[in-house]
Amino acid sequence: MNSSNHSIWFYAVATVLSVALGFFVASHYSTSEPVYHHAQLLPQPRALPEMALVDQQGKSIGNNLWRNRWSLVFFGFTSCPDICPLELQKLASLLRLADASAKLQVVFISVDPERDTSARLREYVNFFHPDIVALSGSNTELANTANFFGAAYDRSVIIESKLFSVPAGIDMPVNAGNAYQVNHSARVFIVNPQGAYAGSFMPPFDAPQLWGDIKQLIKQ
């Protein structure tokens, strides 16, 4: 084989190896490292602690709520003027997009137990989608649940012309009335079918992007 043929053979082999390596790398990353639009996953999912909450039917809810399905958890309150209706509308659209086989549920946790009775929660979430689960509980239990996920919230109220901040976990003062504001996180938290906190979505996002990310999660 002369030097010219040797060079041609060398470059041909190098090209084939390069293409093969490229396919291997592309295949490796496409299968083991999915690309998410908005999902931010924890390095290791964290098992949820026992929670003593009540749903919109007035039934006590335990950790069986999370088993064998993917759950998206959003903290808010029914008197919210902007963030809650907007995000619940998107999450309701997501439920309409999702395949039944995905076993996906949306869980709305009210951090305003003084105003958000079971009847009020039932009416509120039904407006968006009849399958949304609404939960509430004591201020102590709600604060513990929110703290586990890292969802911050507090209440702002004016009493006798003075502005007060009521931290999570503290009952509202008896003279607070009903005209107060709840300040809360807008992040949507992901619970996997094993009942573990797996990550979260940070807005802004839309329903098709959420569904795309969830399909990727289900494949893992």
Salt bridges, closest charged atoms under 4 A:
GLU87 OE2 - LYS90 NZ 3.89
ASP112 OD2 - ARG115 NE 2.57
GLU114 OE1 - ARG155 NH1 3.73
ASP116 OD1 - ARG120 NE 3.88
ASP131 OD2 - HIS129 ND1 3.95
